[in-house]
Amino acid sequence: MEQLSLDSLEESIADQCWKATSLILARYDFSELSHPWQEYWCPFIYFCNKFDDFFIKSVLELAAIARVNLDTKDISTADSIVGTLTQSNETKDLTFREACNKLIHAMQYEILFDWETKHPLDNEKNGYFEAKANRFKNPKIRTIGKYQSNNWEAVIRFLPFITKLKDMFGV
């Protein structure tokens, strides 16, 4: 059995990152192209229905790989904020590490595309705030689960999450 080299692992992770990002970007407008009444004859409805399954599987694989690597290495991206976590009526920042856990342990997933005035990757230092557009679709993954009888909801901003994942593996 051939052992996977570190280069192969990083290349595989890079491919998965590109795949997940391509899927989420393709999904932006497919829901608007599908028939408003979700008619069976509309070819785009099948894409929309299957999209979530393909996308979530891809992101779950990435989250599991990241989580294992976080346990074996001291990686600074683990504390990066990539969303919010709500439990016991309290909302707090969600770190990259926690986001991986919430993706892995969720019982429900939902893909959201919220319109925002701030670019999804803007950190007020990198120039995105100078974009000509004034509204952006911001892809998010909403997960719901339960831990020790406590319900939780995590909202993960996809682009910062995938950026941190890519940074973690140097891809």
N, C-alpha and C positions, 0 to 999 in steps of 0.2 A: 504494500500500500504506500503510495507516494504521500509524503508529508507536505502540507501547505506551507510555503515560505511566507515570511513577513511581507515581502513585496506582493505576493499573490493575495494575501489577506487584505492588504491596503487597496489593491486594485479591485478586489471584489466589493469592498465597502464603498469605494468610489463609484463603482457601477451601480450599486444599490441606491446610493444617494442621488445619482443622476436619474435613475429610474423613478424613484419616489417623487422627485421634484418635477420631472416631466409629466408624470401622471397628474399631479395636483394642478400644474399649469394648464394641462389639456382640459381638465374638468371645469376650469373657470367658466367657460361659455357653453359647454355642452348642455347644461341644464336649461339655458335660455334657448338653445336650438331645438330641444325636444318639445313635443306637442304639449301645450299647457294643461291638457286633460289627461296626460300620460297615456295616450292612445297606443294600443298594442302595435299598430302598423308603423309607428314612427321609429326609424332606425336608430335614433340617438337614445331612445329610452333604454335600450339594452345596455348601451355603454354606461349610462348613468347608474343603472341598477347594479351592474357588475363592478363598476369603478371602485366603490367603497371596499369591496372584498379584496380586490387586487392591491389597492393602496394600503389598506390596513395590514395585510400580510407582509408587504414590503417594509413598512415602518416598524412592525413588530420584530421582524428579523434584525433590523438595524438597532432597535432598542435593546434587544437581548445581547447582541454582540457588544454594544457599548457598555452595558451593565456589567458583563463579565470582565471587560477590560478595565473598567473603573475599580473593580475589586482587586485586580492584580497589579495596578499601577497607581502612582500618585499623580492624578491628572487634574490640573487647575480648572479645566472647563466644567468639572462636576458641579461647581457652585454658581455657574452662570445662570441668570434668570431667563427662563424661556416661556413663562406663562403664570397662571394663577391656580391656586388650590383652595377649594372651599370645603370645609368640614366643620361640623358642630356650629353652624351659622357664623363661622369666621373665615375670612378670605385672606390669604397670604401669598407672597411670591412663591413660584414653583421653580426649583432649581433643575438643571439638566439631569442630574442623577435621579431626583424625584420624578421627573417626567418619564424617564425610562421605566421606573417602577410602575407608574400609573398606566403606562401603555401596556406593559406586560400583564398587570393584574386586573385590568378593567373588565367589566361585564358587558358594557355597552360602549359603542363608539359612534361619533357623529362628526361629519366634516362640515365646517362652517366657512363661509366666505363673507366676512363683515366688511362693509365699506368704511374706510377711515380716511381722515385728512392727512395722516402721517404715513410716510412710506414704511412698509413692514420691516425694512432693514435699517431704517434711519436711527443713528445714535447721536445725532446733532454734531458729529465730527467728520463724517465721511461724505458730505455733499448731497445726500439724497434729499435733504430738505430744500434743495434748490431745484427740484424737478419741476417741469412745466405743468404736469398734471397736478390737480388739487384733490383728487380722490383716488384711493387705491383699494383693491380687494385684498384683504389680508387673510390668507388661508390659516385655519385653526383646526385642531383636533380636540373635540370635547370627549372626555372619557368619564364614565361613571362606574363606581365600584363600592365595595364594602370591606372594611377592615375592623375586626373585633366588634361587630354589631354597630359600627359607625359608618354611615354613608359618606361618600366623598365625591366631589366633582372636580376634575382638572381640565383646564383649558390651556392647550399647548399651542403656542404660536409656531407654525410649521417652519417658516424660513429661518428664524433664529435657532430653532432646534436642529435643523439639518446643517446649518452653518457651524454650530458647535461640534456636531458629530464629525463633520469634515475636518475641522481644526484638530480634533482629538487624534485623528489618524493621519494628519498631514497630507490630506488629499485635496 
